[in-house]
Amino acid sequence: MLKRLPPFFKNFYFLATAFFLVWMVFLDQNDFISRFRLTGKLRSLEREKVYYEDKIKQVKQDHDDLFGDKESLEKFAREKYLMKKPSEEIFVLVQD
């Protein structure tokens, strides 16, 4: 059976290169398939990072707008937590 193979298949360098390629593509812990998957995951995480950085900027802007002056803070407290001044009454309307 070995006599029917072409001579370059019997060459040591060809066998070593073939073994190396098989090892790197299928058997190694850091094989090419895993590298492609990890690269895709890295790109996804970088997109998420950009998204969350934008959300952080937006939340900081909202925070600065809210606590920038007393009127906006008072409006937020009245709407969100139903706070009131001692001389006021609050009526909460519930829609059915």
N, C-alpha and C positions, 0 to 999 in steps of 0.2 A: 504494500500500500504506500509506503514512503517513497518507493522508487518511481511511482507514477506522478508525484508532486513536482511542479516546476522547481528549478534550483533556488529561485529567490525566496520561496516559502521555507526552505531549509536554512536560510541565512540567519545567523545569530541576531543581527541588528534588526531584521524584519520581525523576528519572533519577540525580541525585547520591546520593540515599538508597539507591536500588536498587544502584547501583555499589558504594557503601560496604558494604552488607550482603553482597553477593556476595564482595567483597574480604575482609571479616573472617571470613566463614564458611568459605571455601574456599582462598583464595590467600595470605593473610598467614602469616608464619612463626609468629605467635602466634595462630592462628585458634581458633575456639571448639571445634573437635573436639580439637585438641591440648590445649587448656586442660582439657577434661573428662578426657582421658587422664591428664594430669599431676596433676589433683586426685585421681583414683583411686589413682595411684601414691603420692602424698603420704600419703593415708589408710593405705595398706598399710604404708608405711615408719614411720608413727607407731605403728601396732600392733606392728610388729617392735621398735621402740624400747622400748615399754612391756615387751614380753616379755623383751628382753635386760637391761633395768634390773632386772626381777624376778630374772632368773638371776644377775646380778652380786650382788644382795643375798644370794641364797641361797649363792653361793660364798663370799662374805665371812663369812657366818655359819658355814659349814662350816670355813673357815680358822680363825676364832676358836675354834671348838670343838676343832679338831684341835691347834692350838698353844697352847691355853689351859692345859693341864696336861701333865705329863710322861707320865702313864699313857696318855692317848689318843694321844700322839705315838708312844710305844713300841708300842702296839697296831697303829697304822697301819704303822709300819716293819716289824713282824714279819709282818703279813698281806700287805702289798703287795710288799715287797722281800726277804722271807724272811731278815731280819736276825735274829741270835741273840746271846745272851751267850756268852762263851768256854766256859762250863761246860755248855752245852746242845747237844743234837743236834736236827736238824730232819728230819722224815720228810714227804715230799711224796707225797700220794696222788693218782694220776691215774685218773680214771674212764674206762673204755672204752665 
